[in-house]
Amino acid sequence: MISRDLITIVCILVCLIPNLLMAAEPASASREIECVILLHGMGRSPSSMREIETHLLGKGYKTVNLVYPSTSESIERIAEVYIPNAIAKCQLSPVDKIHFVAHSLGGIIVRQYLQTNSLPEGSRVVMLAPPNQGSEVVDYVKEFFAYKWLYGPPGQELGTNPESTPNRLKPIDIEVGIITGDRSFNPIFSALIPGPDDGRVSVERAKLQEMTDFLLISSPHTSIVTNPAVLKQVAYFLDHGKFDHSQEDQRLDRKK
């Protein structure tokens, strides 16, 4: 006959098992309440952000790799129509934080959205090679028919003049990390850009006054989204609100 003490012990263990299992869950399980919206650059597609997406999924984040018309709608309209759709997809299940990782034009779209909207507390933004103060390349090519045809309204908005969309946007109240490159495979475009550049945007014009942290790496504009070091730094910033400046194999440049 089973003793009363043994029955008591079994009951206690049954009650404790669920708690023990919860305690044993990996730390990444909590990431299910954090969603990252990925925004590709002008003239590109969500496939260009696939490696970043895969890396973040491996870290436990939910992702929305947004499809949006980067060459046929204005920056303001993209921010007003397509960003809310992405946020709604994040919120199909409960989330505590909604982050953005944006390449090039995508960073300007995030800034446009945050002019009149906010994100949950603790949300962060990582911008990759953003033309935050416009690009001299756009100043030079924007009147060419082929450029207008290929890049549409957004392509006309990214110049360096004070009235351009990047330069008229107000500071955004959120933690922003910016990664840009100083390697170019386009000597013609680089000749138009003062100082170090990535073939599209100068290092200085990628910066924001309100940025939380800044990272400079050896990468051209287009392939920055597939750079293995960048993948790690994106996740690190979303985790910590700063970049990992201890990596000796990268050229690093803190916020100035």
C-alpha positions in Angstrom: 0.0 0.0 0.0 1.3 3.4 -1.0 2.2 5.6 2.0 0.6 9.0 2.5 4.1 10.6 2.5 4.9 9.1 -0.9 1.6 10.5 -2.4 2.4 13.9 -0.9 5.9 13.9 -2.5 4.4 12.9 -5.9 1.9 15.7 -5.7 4.5 18.2 -4.9 6.7 17.1 -7.9 3.7 17.3 -10.3 3.1 20.8 -9.2 6.7 21.8 -9.5 7.4 20.3 -13.0 5.7 23.1 -15.0 7.7 25.7 -13.2 10.9 23.8 -13.7 10.2 23.4 -17.4 9.6 27.2 -17.8 12.8 28.0 -16.0 14.7 25.7 -18.4 13.4 27.5 -21.5 16.2 29.2 -23.4 16.5 33.0 -23.0 15.6 33.5 -26.7 12.0 32.4 -26.0 11.3 35.9 -24.7 12.1 37.3 -28.1 8.7 36.1 -29.3 7.3 39.4 -28.0 9.7 41.4 -30.2 9.0 42.0 -33.9 11.4 43.5 -36.5 10.1 45.2 -39.6 12.6 45.0 -42.5 12.7 47.7 -45.1 14.7 47.2 -48.3 16.3 50.0 -50.3 15.2 51.9 -53.4 14.7 49.6 -56.4 15.3 46.5 -54.4 13.0 43.8 -52.9 12.5 41.9 -49.6 14.9 39.3 -50.9 17.8 41.7 -50.4 17.0 41.6 -46.6 16.7 37.9 -46.4 20.0 37.2 -44.8 19.3 39.8 -42.0 15.8 38.2 -41.6 17.3 34.7 -41.3 19.8 35.9 -38.7 17.1 37.7 -36.6 14.8 34.7 -36.8 17.6 32.6 -35.4 17.9 35.0 -32.5 14.2 34.5 -31.7 12.7 37.6 -33.2 9.5 37.7 -35.2 10.0 39.4 -38.6 8.0 41.2 -41.2 10.0 41.6 -44.4 7.9 44.3 -46.0 7.1 44.5 -49.7 6.5 48.2 -50.7 6.7 50.2 -54.0 10.1 51.9 -53.5 10.1 53.4 -57.0 6.5 54.4 -57.7 5.1 56.1 -54.5 6.3 59.1 -52.6 8.1 58.6 -49.3 5.3 60.1 -47.4 2.7 57.8 -48.9 4.8 54.7 -48.3 5.1 55.7 -44.7 1.4 56.4 -44.4 0.1 53.3 -46.1 2.6 50.5 -46.0 4.2 50.9 -42.6 0.9 50.6 -40.7 0.3 47.4 -42.7 3.6 46.0 -41.5 2.9 47.0 -37.9 -0.5 45.3 -38.1 1.2 42.1 -39.2 3.6 42.3 -36.2 0.5 42.7 -33.9 -1.3 39.6 -35.2 0.0 38.1 -32.0 0.9 40.2 -28.8 4.2 42.0 -29.0 5.9 44.3 -26.6 8.4 46.0 -28.9 8.4 46.7 -32.7 11.9 47.4 -34.2 12.9 48.5 -37.6 16.0 47.5 -39.7 16.1 49.6 -42.8 18.5 49.8 -45.7 19.1 53.1 -47.5 15.8 54.7 -48.6 14.1 52.5 -45.9 15.7 54.6 -43.2 14.1 57.8 -44.5 10.7 56.0 -44.7 11.1 55.1 -41.0 11.9 58.7 -40.1 8.9 59.9 -42.1 6.6 57.5 -40.3 7.9 58.6 -36.9 7.2 62.2 -37.6 3.6 61.6 -36.6 3.6 58.1 -35.1 5.3 56.3 -32.2 6.4 52.8 -31.4 6.1 50.8 -28.1 8.6 51.7 -25.4 11.9 50.0 -25.8 11.6 49.7 -29.6 14.8 50.5 -31.7 15.8 51.4 -35.2 18.9 50.3 -37.1 19.6 52.1 -40.4 22.1 50.7 -42.9 23.7 53.2 -45.3 20.9 55.7 -45.0 21.0 59.0 -47.0 20.0 60.9 -43.8 21.2 64.2 -45.2 20.7 63.3 -48.9 23.1 62.2 -51.5 25.2 64.3 -54.0 24.7 61.4 -56.5 21.0 62.2 -56.5 21.7 65.9 -57.0 23.7 65.0 -60.2 21.4 62.3 -61.8 17.9 63.3 -60.8 17.2 65.2 -64.0 18.2 62.3 -66.3 15.2 60.6 -67.9 16.5 57.0 -67.2 16.9 57.8 -63.5 13.4 59.3 -63.3 12.0 56.3 -65.1 13.8 53.8 -62.9 13.4 55.4 -59.5 10.2 57.5 -59.7 9.1 59.9 -57.0 11.4 58.6 -54.2 14.4 59.1 -56.4 13.6 62.8 -56.6 13.3 63.3 -52.9 16.8 62.3 -51.8 19.0 65.2 -52.8 21.1 67.3 -50.5 19.2 70.6 -50.7 17.4 71.9 -47.5 14.0 71.1 -49.1 14.7 67.5 -49.7 12.8 65.0 -47.7 15.7 63.8 -45.5 16.7 67.3 -44.7 13.3 68.6 -43.7 12.3 65.8 -41.4 12.5 66.6 -37.6 14.5 64.5 -35.1 12.9 61.2 -34.0 12.6 60.3 -30.4 13.8 56.7 -30.4 17.1 54.8 -30.1 18.7 54.8 -33.5 21.8 52.9 -34.6 23.4 53.7 -37.9 25.9 51.5 -39.8 27.5 52.8 -43.0 30.4 51.9 -45.2 33.4 53.7 -46.7 34.2 51.3 -49.6 33.1 52.1 -53.2 33.2 50.1 -56.4 31.9 53.2 -58.4 34.6 55.7 -58.9 32.4 58.0 -61.0 29.8 58.4 -58.2 32.5 58.6 -55.6 34.0 61.5 -57.4 30.8 63.4 -56.9 30.8 62.8 -53.1 33.0 64.8 -50.8 35.0 62.6 -48.3 34.7 58.9 -47.6 31.6 57.2 -49.1 30.1 53.8 -50.1 29.5 54.7 -53.7 26.1 56.3 -53.0 26.2 58.1 -49.7 29.0 59.9 -47.9 29.9 58.7 -44.4 28.9 62.2 -43.0 25.6 62.3 -44.7 24.6 59.0 -43.3 24.6 60.4 -39.8 21.8 61.9 -37.7 22.2 64.4 -34.9 20.0 62.3 -32.6 21.6 58.9 -33.4 22.4 56.8 -30.4 25.4 55.0 -31.9 27.3 54.9 -35.2 29.4 52.2 -36.8 31.7 52.5 -39.8 32.7 49.4 -41.7 34.5 48.6 -44.9 31.5 47.9 -47.2 29.9 49.3 -50.4 26.4 50.6 -50.3 24.5 47.6 -51.8 26.2 44.6 -50.1 26.1 46.1 -46.6 22.9 44.1 -46.0 24.7 40.8 -46.5 27.9 41.6 -44.6 28.3 39.0 -41.8 29.6 41.6 -39.3 26.6 43.8 -40.0 24.2 41.0 -39.3 25.7 40.5 -35.9 25.8 44.2 -35.1 22.2 44.7 -36.1 21.1 42.0 -33.6 23.5 43.4 -31.0 22.0 46.9 -31.2 18.4 45.5 -31.0 19.5 43.7 -27.9 21.6 46.4 -26.2 20.8 49.8 -27.7 24.4 50.1 -28.8 26.9 48.5 -31.2 29.7 46.1 -30.1 32.7 48.3 -30.5 35.1 45.7 -29.2 35.5 43.9 -32.6 39.1 44.4 -33.7 38.5 43.3 -37.3 36.3 46.2 -38.2 36.8 49.9 -38.6 34.7 51.5 -35.9 33.6 55.0 -35.5 31.6 56.0 -32.4 29.0 58.8 -32.4 30.6 62.2 -32.9 
